[in-house]
Amino acid sequence: MFSRVAGMFRRDPQLAVVLSVGAVIAYLSLSPTLMLFYGSFRSKPLGVPGEFTLAHYINAYSDPLTYKLLFNSFVFAGGSAIVATALAATLAWISIRTNAPFRKFFEITAIVPNIFPPVMLSVAWTVLLSPRTGLINRALMATFNLSEAPFNLYSLWGMVFVESLITTPLAFLMVSAALYSMDPSLEESARVAGSSNMQIAWRITMPIVRPALLASAMLNFVRAIESFDTPAIIALPARIEVFTTKIYREAIGAFPPNQNLAAAYGVTLLMITMVFVYFYRRLTARSERYVTVTGRGYRPMIIDLGPWRYLASTVAGLILILIVVLPALVLIYVSFITYVHVPGPKTWELLTLDNYKANLGDSRTYRALQNSLFLAIGGATLCMLLASLTAWVTTKTKARGRGLIEALTFIPLAFPGTALAIGLLWTYVYIPLPIYGTLWILMIGYITRFLPYGLRTMTSTIVQLHDDLQQASMVCGASFLTTFRRILLPLLRPGFIAGWILLASIFLREFSTSVFLYSPGSEPLGPLLYHFYVDGNLGPMCSLALVVSLVCMTLILIARRIGKACGGLDGH
């Protein structure tokens, strides 16, 4: 038997790589999934032997509040997805397809929120629109002598508003890519036929980018329904129940914690997200039927709006004020003042650097920053290496089972951070690996959840490489690992660096999974920011959030510089 297996590996040296990658992907995808189901059917708490039971599902779905939870979750996710996609489509069309003033500035600024921790963007809006202390509410009440605050962020529609602003940059990236890829001859033909700009946008542009709009809305729905950032800041204080807050209350907020019931709710959330991710993948996989640009060098046609271009710039500017300017100004303002108040003459007397000094001198903050940097740099590197190997297996080999490996990578894309965390807790209580309560369980959680992000960038890059390159190396006697290290990785550098930047920035700011998995010695920045908020320390929280954003920008610049330097060496 052993000699037969050894012979198979000698005849096909790549088989060992395929099997190894398949085993790792299967372990990462299936172990938390199966253990999440396992925990939901156990009669005893985490770590205690028990029996099979349906009691947790009966308990969950015989409770009328569960159906209110379902309603709230779908309204929150659906409303924010629709609003975010509409804002992103408007901003993308103005900045890419029109001659509106400052359109290039709008395009660059739209992606700036990606460097801010999402939990901090939610906090910024509570500072602005809290009914009791919100700066905008207090300013309006003082100006117009109002007895009540005109806005109440602590509501379901307030959650929709904030989450839609947080997810607009993601939708913008998807919609703008579709607008860049359009064939201008289609719109030019309509213009020659006498159609107006609005008719062209409605009858030509909209149908072509409809797949991107639907995919964006679907992805943002998944992003919102699994989000714990906005619900943690708005829903928990307002006693509004959605899936992620219910899982948090049962797993952490209850005494004693009910991990079994949390797992039951996590299974339901996982099923919902898998359905929507499936349709999202169907939309993106079949998008070639809508392709209008092939091998020719098209450039999108710029639409002359005439005098309306100033109105278009105003609309784009207002959207950017909501998603970028106001949150950034709030974070900066609160980080430099003693207490939150409406800006006035006394503000100059209350400016201070104490919030920054407190963070720089705090051992807990220093340790959290160290932990997050380790997870960002080490986790992003390991994740991109695994994504590179997985992309090669699924696109460049004809090995049996590669379709199964590709299917397994579908699971993490649908895995909500809260449900994944519960599954990992059950996994590493029973699997005899000494990582429970350490940074390693966080790293495994990050890599598992965000592997599809890195895989997407690597797959789009690796399909452009001709098979002759690796075949020529192996014919010369090089092993697969040598070929991968010396031939494939250097050629894949653009996709690798792009994916690494994306993952490192996400890992540095991650909150939803971390808050369930960290222990006091392995606390990263996301949970620390949240605990600052819970304790009412908004000044230290905002100053730390700005430091995190600067660290994130520094990592991005260093990664881009390394990529360019390596490119220059290769050029010699």
C-alpha positions as CSV (number, residue, x, y, z in Angstrom):
1,M,0.0,0.0,0.0
2,F,2.7,2.4,1.0
3,S,4.7,1.6,-2.2
4,R,1.6,2.2,-4.3
5,V,1.1,5.7,-2.7
6,A,4.8,6.5,-3.1
7,G,4.6,5.5,-6.8
8,M,1.6,7.8,-7.3
9,F,3.5,10.8,-5.9
10,R,6.6,10.0,-8.0
11,R,4.5,9.8,-11.2
12,D,2.7,13.1,-10.3
13,P,4.8,15.3,-8.0
14,Q,2.0,17.9,-7.9
15,L,-0.3,15.4,-6.3
16,A,1.2,16.0,-2.9
17,V,0.6,19.8,-3.2
18,V,-3.0,19.3,-4.3
19,L,-3.7,16.9,-1.4
20,S,-2.0,19.2,1.1
21,V,-3.9,22.2,0.0
22,G,-7.1,20.3,-0.1
23,A,-6.6,19.0,3.4
24,V,-5.8,22.5,4.8
25,I,-8.9,24.1,3.0
26,A,-11.1,21.2,4.2
27,Y,-9.9,21.6,7.8
28,L,-10.3,25.4,7.8
29,S,-13.7,25.3,6.2
30,L,-15.3,22.2,7.7
31,S,-14.1,22.0,11.2
32,P,-15.8,25.2,12.5
33,T,-18.9,24.5,10.4
34,L,-19.3,20.9,11.7
35,M,-18.6,22.0,15.3
36,L,-21.1,24.8,15.0
37,F,-23.8,22.3,14.2
38,Y,-22.4,19.9,16.8
39,G,-22.6,22.6,19.5
40,S,-26.2,23.5,18.6
41,F,-27.3,19.9,19.1
42,R,-25.5,19.2,22.4
43,S,-27.4,19.2,25.7
44,K,-24.5,20.4,27.8
45,P,-22.4,23.6,27.8
46,L,-19.1,24.1,26.0
47,G,-16.5,21.5,27.1
48,V,-19.0,19.4,29.1
49,P,-20.0,15.9,27.7
50,G,-23.7,15.8,26.8
51,E,-26.3,14.2,24.6
52,F,-28.0,14.9,21.3
53,T,-31.0,17.3,21.7
54,L,-33.2,19.6,19.7
55,A,-34.0,21.7,22.7
56,H,-32.0,24.7,21.7
57,Y,-33.7,25.0,18.3
58,I,-37.1,24.5,20.0
59,N,-36.2,27.1,22.5
60,A,-35.1,29.5,19.8
61,Y,-38.0,29.1,17.4
62,S,-40.8,28.8,19.9
63,D,-39.9,32.3,21.2
64,P,-41.9,35.0,19.4
65,L,-39.0,37.4,19.7
66,T,-37.0,35.3,17.3
67,Y,-39.3,36.3,14.5
68,K,-38.9,39.9,15.4
69,L,-35.2,39.3,15.3
70,L,-35.5,37.8,11.8
71,F,-37.6,40.8,10.7
72,N,-35.1,43.3,12.1
73,S,-32.1,41.5,10.6
74,F,-33.6,41.5,7.1
75,V,-34.7,45.1,7.3
76,F,-31.3,46.1,8.5
77,A,-29.4,44.1,5.9
78,G,-31.7,44.7,3.0
79,G,-32.2,48.5,3.7
80,S,-28.5,49.2,4.1
81,A,-27.6,47.1,1.0
82,I,-30.1,49.0,-1.2
83,V,-29.1,52.5,0.1
84,A,-25.4,51.7,-0.1
85,T,-25.7,50.4,-3.7
86,A,-27.7,53.5,-4.7
87,L,-25.2,55.9,-3.2
88,A,-22.3,54.0,-4.7
89,A,-23.9,53.9,-8.2
90,T,-24.6,57.6,-8.1
91,L,-21.1,58.4,-6.9
92,A,-19.4,56.1,-9.4
93,W,-21.4,57.4,-12.4
94,I,-20.6,61.0,-11.5
95,S,-16.9,60.4,-10.9
96,I,-16.2,58.0,-13.8
97,R,-18.7,58.8,-16.6
98,T,-19.3,62.6,-16.4
99,N,-17.3,65.8,-16.7
100,A,-18.3,67.0,-13.2
101,P,-15.7,69.2,-11.6
102,F,-13.4,67.4,-9.1
103,R,-14.5,63.9,-10.3
104,K,-11.1,62.4,-10.0
105,F,-10.8,63.7,-6.4
106,F,-14.2,62.1,-5.7
107,E,-13.1,58.8,-7.1
108,I,-10.0,58.7,-4.9
109,T,-11.7,59.9,-1.7
110,A,-14.5,57.3,-2.0
111,I,-12.2,54.5,-0.8
112,V,-10.6,56.4,2.1
113,P,-13.1,55.0,4.7
114,N,-11.5,51.5,4.2
115,I,-8.6,52.5,6.4
116,F,-10.9,53.4,9.4
117,P,-12.1,50.7,11.8
118,P,-15.8,50.1,11.0
119,V,-16.7,50.2,14.7
120,M,-15.3,53.7,14.8
121,L,-17.4,54.9,11.9
122,S,-20.5,53.8,13.9
123,V,-19.2,55.6,17.0
124,A,-18.6,58.8,15.0
125,W,-22.3,58.8,14.0
126,T,-23.4,58.3,17.5
127,V,-21.4,61.3,18.5
128,L,-23.2,63.3,15.8
129,L,-26.8,62.0,16.0
130,S,-27.3,60.6,19.5
131,P,-30.7,62.0,20.7
132,R,-29.2,63.1,24.0
133,T,-25.6,64.2,23.3
134,G,-25.3,64.2,19.5
135,L,-23.5,67.3,18.2
136,I,-25.8,67.8,15.3
137,N,-29.0,67.3,17.5
138,R,-27.7,69.7,20.1
139,A,-26.7,72.3,17.6
140,L,-30.1,72.2,15.9
141,M,-32.0,72.3,19.2
142,A,-30.0,75.4,20.3
143,T,-30.4,77.1,17.0
144,F,-34.1,76.5,16.5
145,N,-35.1,76.3,20.1
146,L,-36.4,72.7,19.8
147,S,-37.5,70.8,22.9
148,E,-36.6,67.3,21.4
149,A,-33.8,66.1,19.3
150,P,-34.8,66.0,15.6
151,F,-32.8,62.8,14.9
152,N,-32.6,59.5,16.9
153,L,-29.9,57.3,15.7
154,Y,-30.8,54.5,18.2
155,S,-33.4,53.0,15.9
156,L,-33.6,50.3,13.2
157,W,-33.5,53.0,10.5
158,G,-30.6,54.7,12.2
159,M,-28.8,51.4,12.0
160,V,-29.7,51.1,8.3
161,F,-28.4,54.7,7.7
162,V,-25.0,54.1,9.4
163,E,-24.4,50.6,7.9
164,S,-25.2,51.9,4.4
165,L,-22.6,54.6,4.7
166,I,-20.0,52.1,6.0
167,T,-20.6,49.7,3.1
168,T,-20.8,52.3,0.3
169,P,-17.1,52.2,-0.5
170,L,-17.2,48.4,-1.1
171,A,-20.2,48.9,-3.4
172,F,-18.4,51.8,-5.1
173,L,-15.4,49.5,-6.0
174,M,-17.7,47.0,-7.6
175,V,-19.9,49.4,-9.6
176,S,-16.9,51.6,-10.7
177,A,-15.2,48.5,-12.2
178,A,-18.3,47.7,-14.3
179,L,-18.5,51.3,-15.5
180,Y,-14.9,51.3,-16.5
181,S,-15.4,48.2,-18.6
182,M,-18.3,49.5,-20.8
183,D,-18.0,49.8,-24.6
184,P,-18.5,53.5,-25.4
185,S,-19.9,52.7,-28.9
186,L,-23.2,51.5,-27.3
187,E,-23.8,54.9,-25.7
188,E,-22.5,56.8,-28.8
189,S,-25.0,54.9,-31.0
190,A,-27.8,55.9,-28.7
191,R,-26.7,59.5,-28.7
192,V,-26.5,59.6,-32.5
193,A,-30.1,58.3,-32.5
194,G,-31.1,61.3,-30.6
195,S,-31.3,60.0,-27.0
196,S,-30.7,62.4,-24.1
197,N,-28.1,61.8,-21.4
198,M,-30.8,60.6,-19.0
199,Q,-32.3,58.2,-21.6
200,I,-28.9,56.8,-22.3
201,A,-28.1,56.3,-18.6
202,W,-31.5,54.6,-18.0
203,R,-31.8,52.5,-21.2
204,I,-28.1,51.7,-22.0
205,T,-25.9,52.2,-18.9
206,M,-28.2,50.8,-16.3
207,P,-29.0,47.4,-18.0
208,I,-25.3,46.8,-18.7
209,V,-24.2,47.5,-15.1
210,R,-27.3,45.8,-13.6
211,P,-25.3,42.5,-12.8
212,A,-22.7,44.6,-10.9
213,L,-25.5,46.4,-9.0
214,L,-27.2,43.2,-8.1
215,A,-23.9,41.6,-7.0
216,S,-23.0,44.6,-5.0
217,A,-26.4,44.7,-3.3
218,M,-26.2,41.0,-2.5
219,L,-22.7,41.2,-1.1
220,N,-23.6,44.2,1.0
221,F,-26.6,42.3,2.3
222,V,-24.3,39.5,3.5
223,R,-21.9,42.0,4.9
224,A,-24.7,43.8,6.8
225,I,-26.5,40.7,8.2
226,E,-23.3,39.3,9.5
227,S,-22.0,42.6,10.8
228,F,-21.5,43.1,14.5
229,D,-19.8,46.6,14.3
230,T,-22.9,48.7,13.9
231,P,-25.2,46.5,16.0
232,A,-22.7,46.6,18.8
233,I,-22.7,50.4,18.9
234,I,-26.4,51.1,18.1
235,A,-28.5,48.0,18.5
236,L,-27.2,46.8,21.9
237,P,-27.8,50.1,23.7
238,A,-31.2,50.5,22.0
239,R,-32.3,46.9,22.8
240,I,-32.8,46.2,19.1
241,E,-32.2,42.5,18.5
242,V,-30.6,41.2,15.3
243,F,-28.8,37.9,14.8
244,T,-25.4,39.1,15.7
245,T,-26.5,40.9,18.9
246,K,-28.5,37.8,19.9
247,I,-25.5,35.5,19.4
248,Y,-23.4,38.0,21.5
249,R,-25.9,38.2,24.3
250,E,-26.2,34.4,24.6
251,A,-22.5,33.6,24.2
252,I,-21.0,36.5,26.2
253,G,-23.6,38.7,27.7
254,A,-25.6,36.0,29.5
255,F,-24.7,34.6,32.9
256,P,-24.0,31.7,32.6
257,P,-23.3,32.0,28.9
258,N,-25.4,29.7,26.7
259,Q,-23.0,28.7,23.9
260,N,-25.4,26.0,22.7
261,L,-28.3,28.5,22.0
262,A,-25.8,30.9,20.4
263,A,-24.7,28.0,18.1
264,A,-28.3,27.4,17.1
265,Y,-28.8,31.0,16.1
266,G,-25.4,30.9,14.4
267,V,-26.5,27.9,12.3
268,T,-29.5,29.9,11.1
269,L,-27.4,32.9,10.3
270,L,-25.0,30.7,8.4
271,M,-27.8,29.2,6.3
272,I,-29.1,32.6,5.4
273,T,-25.7,34.0,4.3
274,M,-24.9,30.8,2.3
275,V,-28.0,31.3,0.2
276,F,-27.2,34.9,-0.6
277,V,-23.5,34.1,-1.2
278,Y,-24.5,31.4,-3.6
279,F,-26.6,33.8,-5.7
280,Y,-23.8,36.4,-5.5
281,R,-21.4,33.8,-6.9
282,R,-23.9,32.9,-9.6
283,L,-24.2,36.6,-10.6
284,T,-20.4,37.1,-10.7
285,A,-19.6,33.8,-12.4
286,R,-22.1,34.4,-15.2
287,S,-21.2,38.0,-15.7
288,E,-19.4,37.2,-19.0
289,R,-22.7,37.3,-20.8
290,Y,-22.8,41.0,-20.1
291,V,-19.2,41.7,-21.1
292,T,-18.9,44.5,-23.6
293,V,-15.1,44.9,-23.6
294,T,-12.9,42.1,-24.9
295,G,-9.4,42.5,-26.3
296,R,-9.7,46.0,-27.6
297,G,-8.6,49.1,-25.7
298,Y,-11.8,50.7,-24.7
299,R,-12.1,53.8,-22.6
300,P,-15.4,54.9,-21.0
301,M,-17.0,57.8,-22.7
302,I,-17.2,61.0,-20.7
303,I,-20.7,62.5,-20.7
304,D,-21.0,66.2,-21.0
305,L,-23.6,67.3,-18.4
306,G,-23.4,71.0,-19.4
307,P,-24.5,73.3,-16.6
308,W,-25.8,70.3,-14.7
309,R,-22.2,69.2,-14.0
310,Y,-22.1,71.5,-11.0
311,L,-25.2,70.0,-9.5
312,A,-23.6,66.5,-10.1
313,S,-20.5,67.6,-8.2
314,T,-22.6,68.9,-5.4
315,V,-24.4,65.5,-5.1
316,A,-21.1,63.6,-5.1
317,G,-19.7,66.0,-2.6
318,L,-22.7,65.5,-0.2
319,I,-22.3,61.7,-0.4
320,L,-18.6,62.0,0.4
321,I,-19.3,64.4,3.3
322,L,-21.5,61.6,4.7
323,I,-19.2,58.7,4.2
324,V,-15.8,60.3,4.7
325,V,-15.7,63.9,5.8
326,L,-18.0,64.0,8.8
327,P,-16.8,60.7,10.4
328,A,-13.2,61.7,9.9
329,L,-13.7,65.2,11.4
330,V,-15.6,63.8,14.4
331,L,-12.8,61.3,15.1
332,I,-10.1,64.0,14.9
333,Y,-12.2,66.5,16.9
334,V,-13.0,64.1,19.8
335,S,-9.5,62.8,20.0
336,F,-8.2,66.3,20.8
337,I,-10.8,67.5,23.4
338,T,-11.4,66.8,27.1
339,Y,-15.1,66.0,26.7
340,V,-17.6,66.0,23.9
341,H,-19.4,69.3,23.3
342,V,-20.7,71.4,20.4
343,P,-17.7,73.3,19.1
344,G,-17.6,76.9,20.3
345,P,-15.2,79.6,21.7
346,K,-14.4,77.4,24.8
347,T,-13.2,74.6,22.5
348,W,-9.7,76.2,22.2
349,E,-9.3,75.9,26.0
350,L,-10.3,72.2,26.0
351,L,-7.8,71.1,23.3
352,T,-5.4,68.5,24.7
353,L,-3.0,65.8,23.7
354,D,-3.8,63.8,26.9
355,N,-5.8,61.2,24.9
356,Y,-2.8,60.4,22.7
357,K,-0.4,60.4,25.7
358,A,-2.7,58.0,27.6
359,N,-2.7,55.6,24.8
360,L,1.0,55.8,24.1
361,G,1.8,55.1,27.8
362,D,-0.8,52.4,28.3
363,S,0.6,48.8,28.4
364,R,-2.8,47.4,27.4
365,T,-2.9,49.6,24.2
366,Y,0.7,48.8,23.4
367,R,0.1,45.0,23.8
368,A,-3.1,45.2,21.6
369,L,-1.2,47.1,18.9
370,Q,1.5,44.4,19.0
371,N,-1.1,41.7,18.7
372,S,-2.9,43.3,15.8
373,L,0.4,44.0,13.9
374,F,1.4,40.3,14.4
375,L,-2.0,39.2,13.1
376,A,-2.0,41.7,10.3
377,I,1.5,41.0,9.0
378,G,1.8,37.3,9.8
379,G,-1.9,36.4,9.1
380,A,-2.0,38.3,5.8
381,T,1.2,36.6,4.6
382,L,0.1,33.1,5.5
383,C,-3.4,33.7,4.0
384,M,-1.9,35.0,0.7
385,L,0.5,32.0,0.5
386,L,-2.4,29.6,1.0
387,A,-4.6,31.6,-1.5
388,S,-1.8,31.5,-4.1
389,L,-1.5,27.7,-3.8
390,T,-5.2,27.2,-3.8
391,A,-5.6,29.4,-6.9
392,W,-3.0,27.4,-8.6
393,V,-4.6,24.1,-7.7
394,T,-8.1,25.2,-8.9
395,T,-7.1,27.0,-12.1
396,K,-3.8,25.4,-13.3
397,T,-4.2,21.7,-12.5
398,K,-6.4,18.9,-13.7
399,A,-6.2,17.0,-10.5
400,R,-9.2,15.1,-9.3
401,G,-11.0,16.9,-6.5
402,R,-10.0,20.4,-7.5
403,G,-13.7,21.2,-8.0
404,L,-14.3,20.1,-4.4
405,I,-11.5,22.3,-3.2
406,E,-13.1,25.3,-5.0
407,A,-16.4,24.4,-3.5
408,L,-14.9,24.4,0.0
409,T,-13.6,27.9,-0.5
410,F,-17.2,28.9,-0.9
411,I,-18.0,28.2,2.8
412,P,-15.8,30.9,4.4
413,L,-17.2,33.6,2.1
414,A,-20.6,32.9,3.7
415,F,-19.4,32.4,7.2
416,P,-20.5,35.3,9.5
417,G,-17.7,36.3,11.9
418,T,-19.9,35.7,15.0
419,A,-21.0,32.2,13.8
420,L,-17.4,31.4,12.8
421,A,-16.2,32.4,16.3
422,I,-18.7,30.1,18.0
423,G,-17.7,27.2,15.7
424,L,-14.0,27.8,16.5
425,L,-14.7,27.9,20.2
426,W,-16.4,24.5,20.0
427,T,-13.6,23.2,17.8
428,Y,-10.6,24.0,19.9
429,V,-12.2,23.0,23.2
430,Y,-12.4,19.4,21.8
431,I,-9.4,19.3,19.5
432,P,-6.2,18.8,21.5
433,L,-4.3,21.8,20.2
434,P,-3.0,24.4,22.7
435,I,-4.3,27.4,20.9
436,Y,-7.6,28.2,22.8
437,G,-7.2,31.6,24.4
438,T,-4.1,32.5,22.3
439,L,-3.4,34.7,19.3
440,W,-3.3,31.6,17.1
441,I,-7.0,30.9,17.4
442,L,-7.5,34.5,16.2
443,M,-5.2,34.0,13.3
444,I,-6.9,30.8,12.3
445,G,-10.3,32.6,12.5
446,Y,-9.0,35.5,10.4
447,I,-7.4,33.3,7.7
448,T,-10.5,31.1,7.5
449,R,-13.0,34.0,7.2
450,F,-11.1,36.1,4.8
451,L,-9.3,33.5,2.6
452,P,-11.9,34.1,-0.2
453,Y,-10.7,37.8,-0.4
454,G,-7.1,36.8,-1.1
455,L,-8.2,34.0,-3.3
456,R,-10.1,36.3,-5.6
457,T,-7.1,38.5,-6.2
458,M,-4.8,35.6,-6.8
459,T,-7.2,33.7,-9.1
460,S,-7.7,36.8,-11.3
461,T,-3.9,37.1,-11.5
462,I,-2.9,33.4,-12.0
463,V,-5.2,32.8,-14.9
464,Q,-3.1,35.2,-16.9
465,L,0.0,33.0,-16.6
466,H,0.7,30.6,-19.4
467,D,1.2,27.0,-18.4
468,D,4.5,26.8,-20.4
469,L,6.3,28.7,-17.6
470,Q,5.9,26.2,-14.9
471,Q,6.2,23.2,-17.3
472,A,9.5,24.5,-18.6
473,S,10.8,24.8,-15.0
474,M,9.8,21.3,-14.1
475,V,11.2,19.8,-17.3
476,C,14.5,21.3,-16.2
477,G,14.3,19.3,-13.0
478,A,12.9,21.9,-10.5
479,S,10.5,20.7,-7.9
480,F,7.1,22.3,-7.6
481,L,8.1,24.3,-4.5
482,T,11.2,25.6,-6.3
483,T,9.1,26.5,-9.4
484,F,6.4,28.1,-7.2
485,R,9.0,30.2,-5.2
486,R,11.2,31.2,-8.1
487,I,8.9,31.4,-11.1
488,L,5.2,31.7,-10.1
489,L,5.4,33.9,-7.0
490,P,7.5,36.7,-8.7
491,L,5.1,36.7,-11.6
492,L,2.1,36.8,-9.2
493,R,3.5,39.7,-7.2
494,P,0.9,42.3,-8.3
495,G,-2.0,40.2,-7.2
496,F,-0.1,39.0,-4.1
497,I,0.7,42.5,-3.0
498,A,-2.9,43.8,-3.7
499,G,-4.4,40.9,-1.7
500,W,-1.9,41.3,1.1
501,I,-2.7,45.0,1.5
502,L,-6.4,44.2,1.6
503,L,-6.1,41.5,4.1
504,A,-3.6,43.3,6.4
505,S,-5.9,46.3,6.6
506,I,-8.8,44.1,7.4
507,F,-6.9,42.1,10.0
508,L,-5.7,45.2,11.7
509,R,-9.2,46.5,12.2
510,E,-11.2,43.2,12.6
511,F,-13.8,43.2,15.4
512,S,-16.7,40.8,14.8
513,T,-14.7,37.6,15.2
514,S,-12.1,39.0,17.6
515,V,-14.6,40.0,20.3
516,F,-15.7,36.3,20.7
517,L,-12.2,34.7,20.6
518,Y,-9.7,36.9,22.4
519,S,-8.5,36.5,25.9
520,P,-7.0,39.1,28.2
521,G,-3.5,38.3,27.0
522,S,-4.3,38.2,23.3
523,E,-6.6,41.2,23.0
524,P,-6.3,42.9,19.5
525,L,-7.3,46.5,18.7
526,G,-10.9,45.9,17.7
527,P,-12.2,44.7,21.0
528,L,-10.1,47.3,22.8
529,L,-11.7,50.1,20.8
530,Y,-15.1,48.6,21.8
531,H,-14.3,48.4,25.5
532,F,-13.2,52.1,25.4
533,Y,-16.6,52.9,24.0
534,V,-18.5,50.8,26.6
535,D,-16.5,52.5,29.4
536,G,-17.3,56.0,27.9
537,N,-13.7,56.8,27.0
538,L,-14.4,58.4,23.7
539,G,-11.3,60.6,23.6
540,P,-8.8,57.7,24.0
541,M,-11.0,55.6,21.6
542,C,-10.9,58.2,18.8
543,S,-7.2,58.9,19.3
544,L,-6.4,55.1,19.1
545,A,-8.6,54.8,16.0
546,L,-6.6,57.5,14.3
547,V,-3.4,55.8,15.3
548,V,-4.8,52.5,13.8
549,S,-5.7,54.3,10.6
550,L,-2.2,55.7,10.3
551,V,-0.6,52.3,11.0
552,C,-2.9,50.9,8.3
553,M,-1.8,53.5,5.8
554,T,1.9,52.9,6.7
555,L,1.5,49.1,6.0
556,I,-0.1,49.9,2.7
557,L,2.7,52.3,1.7
558,I,5.4,49.8,2.8
559,A,3.8,46.9,0.9
560,R,3.5,49.0,-2.3
561,R,7.1,50.2,-1.9
562,I,8.3,46.6,-1.5
563,G,6.4,45.5,-4.5
564,K,7.9,48.3,-6.6
565,A,11.4,47.6,-5.3
566,C,11.1,43.9,-6.2
567,G,9.8,44.8,-9.6
568,G,12.8,47.0,-10.2
569,L,15.2,44.2,-9.2
570,D,13.4,41.8,-11.5
571,G,13.7,44.3,-14.3
572,H,17.5,44.2,-14.1
